[in-house]
């Protein structure tokens, strides 16, 4: 079974800590746990999303501005863009493109026109700002192994206030999932320099 929605994640976490309600598997009889469950999920989501790296792709139709071919035209990648990963030429008379990235915008030199695809990382969504009626159906943009790591991390966070609980077992399990992920931490943060590009990511 895939665990992706906030509702299913809550259910799994509450089952791990054995704190779900006798009448509802998605909530706890302990109101303190119910209040801090979403903030804890959000905190670990931000951490794991930054580790895994949320990616998006955008197809851009680059207009013909060759009359000012030495200038650059900006194209927005959206407010959630955190880092440009690469550019691929889809359709053009030339596969060479010169560009640079700055402040969520891709600047393309005007001697190129055609269709390109930009791949980039995005910031994780703030779960605490999602409307209450929509939050439970919200699905996290994470791999299944990463979601499992999140569940164990949050379970450990809940139990850290219980002096009799062995929360370290949950942290150990979470680290096993995290260790199995194919994460390249070196490219989480970086600077994209101006470059020429010859097609392909």
N, C-alpha and C positions, 0 to 999 in steps of 0.2 A: 504494500500500500504506500502510495506517495504522500508524504507529509509536506505540504507547501503553504497552505493557507494559515493565517494567524489562528483561526479556530482550531484546526487540527494540531498546530504546534502547542497551543495552550493545553489541549487534551493530553498530549504526549508528556508534556512537562509535569502536569498535575499527577499523571499516572506514575511517573518516575519518583516523585516525592510522596506519593500516596496521600495527596491532599485534595482530591477531587470530591465534589459533593455527592451525597448518596442519591440525589435526584437529578443531577446534571453533571455529565462527565467533562463539561467545558468550563466549569467554575468550581471554586472551592467554598467550603463552609467558613473558611477563615477569610474575613473581609480584608485583612491586612495583605494577604497573598494576592487577592484579586486586584487590589489597588496598585501593587508594585509589579505585577506580572508583565503588563505591556511596556512600562519603562525599562524593565530588565531585558525584555526581548529586543527592544529598540537599541539599547546600548550594545548588546552582543551582535546584533545585525550590522550596525555601523562598523564595528571592529572586523567582523568576518567578511563583510562586503568589500572593505578596503584591502583585505588580504587576498581574496579571490579575484577581485577586479571585475566590476560590472561593465559590460561592453555594449555598445550600440553601433549601428552602421547607418549612414545617411547617404542617399544618392543625391548628387547636386548637378544641376544643369548649368554649366558655366557659359555665360553669355559671351558673344563675340565682341570683345572690346579692343581688338587689335589696332585700332586707330591710335590708342595710347599704350602701345605694347610694353613700354618700360615701367608702367605703373602697375599697382596691385589692386584687385577688387576683393573686398571682404565678404565672406559668407558665414552666417551664424550657424553654430553647431548646437545651440540651445543653452539655456541657463544651467542645466544639470551637467554639462560637459566639464570634466576635470583634467583631461589630458588627451592630446591627439596621439593615436598609435600609428596611423599610416594612411596613405592615399593610393587608390587603385584607379587607373584609367579604364573606363568601360567602353567608351566610344569617342574616338577623335581621329583626326588625320595624322596626329603625332602622339606617340606614347610618352613624350617628355613633357614634364610639368614642373614648374618652379613655384614653390609656395613656402609660407611660414605660418606658424600658429601663435596667436596672442589673444589673451582675454576672451576665450571661448569662440574666437573667430578664426576661420581659415582664410588667409590672404593668398590669392592666386594671381600670378603674374599674367598680364593681359595678352601675352603672346600665345596663350593657350585658350582654346575653346572646345567644348564637347561635354561629355558626361563622365563624372567621376564618382567614386564611392569612398567616403571617409569613414574610418573606423576609429572609435575613441572610447575612453573610459568615462563613466558618469558617477556622480555622487549618489550615495544611497538615499532613498526617500525617507523623510522624517515620519516615522510611524505615528508619533504622538500628535501629529497635525491632521491625520486622516479623520474624517467624520465618524462618529461613534457607530452609526448605522452601517457603515461600509467596512470598518476595520476587520471584522472577523472573516470576511470573504476576501480580504487582500492577500495575494500570494507573493511570497518573497522571491526575489530574482536571484536565487542561490541554487547551487547543485544540491542533490539530496544528501550527500555526505556532509556538506557544510550546514545544512539545516539540522542534521542529527547532532553535529558538534554544538550548534546553538542551543538545542534542547538540553544537552547535558551541562553546558556552561550556566544556563539560567537555573537549572535545577540545583546546581552547586551554589549559585548566588542566593537562592531562597533558603537553603539549609545552613548558610554561614551564620545566621542569627540563632541557630539552634545548637547549643553547646554539646548536646548529646549526639548530634548527627555526624556521620562520616562523609562530609561534603567533598573531601579530597578524592574520593573514588569517582565522583562525577567529573571532576576536573581531569583526572587521568584518562577517563573514557573519551572526553572531548578532545584531548590532545592526541589520542590515537586516530580519531577521525581527521583532525587538522594535519597530522603528520602524513596521512595518506593522500592528501590533496596535492595536485601538481601546481604549486604556487611559486612564481618567480618574484620574490620580494624586491629584487633589484629594479624592477620597472614600475613599481607602484608610484614613485615620484620621479619626475625627470624634466629635462628641458629639451624641447624640440628646436633644433637649429634650422635656419634656412637651408634648403637643399634642392637639388635637381632630382627628379624621380623618373624612372624609366619603366613604369607599369608594374603591377603586381604588388601585393603586400609584403 
